[in-house]
Amino acid sequence: MLTKKEKLEKKKKETILRRREQNKLPNHRPAIYSDKIAKHILNEIMKGRSLKKICTKDNNMPSEPTVYSWLQRGNKYFNEDFFNKYKEAKDIQAERFVRDH
């Protein structure tokens, strides 16, 4: 028979698994910068998609906080090239939004 603490822990794990299944999130997300992932993110942003949707809906994408860590100066994961390309992609995204609305 499970203790109260064990029951709570089991319920917590079941809730996490259920949420992952509902959101179709992978069990493991990449955390290290790669050119392939960056290229996909930048292309999708230029198409008008949000970073949140890219990170949650597309397969094998890092979490939003991971991507933001690549964009923050002073962060040990900061990537200057990605930062500059991300700014350009956001400018294109904004231009498309203005043009289409």
N, C-alpha and C positions, 0 to 999 in steps of 0.2 A: 504494500500500500504506500502511495506517495505522500510525502509530507506537504504541508501547505506551500512551503517555499518551492519544492520540486514541481508542484502543480502550476504555480505561477510561471516558473521558468519554461515549462513545457508549453503552456498557453502562449507565452511570448514568442517562442520559436515557431509555433504553428501560425501565429499572426504574421510574422515576418515572411514565412514561406508563402502564405496565401497572398500577401501583398505583392511579392515578387511575381507570382503566377499571374495575378490580375494585371499587373503593369508590364508583364513579360520582360522584366529586367534580368539581365544575365547575373549569374552568381559571382562572376568575376569581371571587373572592368579594368581596362588598361590604365595604368597610372603614370607611365613613362611616355614622354613626348616621342612621337614618331612623325616623319614627314607624310606618311600615308594617311594617318589619322588627321593631321593638320590640313592636308589638302582636301579631304572629304568635308571637314567642318567649314572651311573657307568657301568651297564651292556651294555648299548648301545655304550658307548665310547670304551669298550673292544671289541665290535664287529667291531669297526672301524668308527663309525659315529662321525660327528663333534658336538660339543656342540650347535652350531648355528642351525643345522638341527634338533637336538633333541628338542630344545626350540621352534622352529617355526613350526615344522611339527607334533609333537606328542601332543595328547590331554592332557589338564590339567597340562602343564609344565610351570614353571616360566620363566621369561625373562632371557636372558643371563646376564644382569647386576645383577639380583638377585642372580643367581648362583655364579657369580664372587664375590659377597659380602660375600658369605659363605666361599670363599677361601682366602680372604685377611686378613692377620694378622692385628690387630689394628682396623678392622671394627667391629662394635657392633654386626653384624650378623655372624662373623667368627665362623666356626665349625671345631675344630681340627680333629675330627674323619673323617669327610667328606674330609678335606684337605689331610689327609694321604691316604685315599682310592682313592681319585681322582688322586694323584700322581702315585699310583700303576696301576690304570686303564689306565692312559696315557702311562706308560711304556709298558703295554701289547699291547696297540694300536700301539705304535711305533714298537714293535717287530713283530706284525702281518704285518704291512706295509712293513717292511724290508723283511720279509719272502716271502710275496706275490709279491714283485716287484723286 
